[in-house]
Amino acid sequence: MKVLKNKNFINVLIMFFLTIIICLPMINKNLNVYYDDGIQHIARSYRYL
């Protein structure tokens, strides 16, 4: 396939899958965001949306 030969596409695909793997613990229902300053980080990230 012509698209798969493009190195930029392959790099973006690798970064996408790495990001998903790194973010998997955030999906955990037992994640306690109220520990330390987690709620401030979440509020700061919503500010940029």
Secondary structure, DSSP 8 states (H G I E B T S, - for coil): -HHHH-HHHHHHHHHHHHHHHHHGGGG-TT--TTSTTHHHHHHHHHHT-
